[in-house]
Amino acid sequence: MTIQDQISDMITRIRNSVMVKHEKVSVGKSKLNLSILQLLNNEGFISDFAEEKSEEFSNYSIKLKYFDDGTPAISGLKRVSKPGLKIYVKKDEIPTYFSGMGVAVMSTSKGVMTGLEAKKQSLGGELLFYVW
């Protein structure tokens, strides 16, 4: 089965796994998913991820992050730009989310990065999703 929107699929899998407090979740392997997972790992929203290979498929196994009291590091994820309606922002229009508590994830000409990094580098791009 072909997935039309890999980002939405990954976000939904992570959101659903966090809601039921799973320790791990698998998502499809792609360069875009790898870039997003590296960003989420660097920002501290996930503990770790690794490539899982089987005879048929290659996936990424994501180890979700929970605090000592059991609350997840990811409170929410919201998809912004979708295949049917791409949302692009200029460098001056990059939003902050939850007064800086959340992160805007963007795809720029220099790769996938947070909105804050894009502002520092004076780059605009496609606003993929928010995570908080």
Helices and strands as residue ranges (DSSP letters): H 6-19, E 24-28, H 31-42, E 46-53, E 58-64, E 77-79, E 88-89, G 91-93, G 98-100, E 103-108, E 111-114, H 115-120, E 125-131
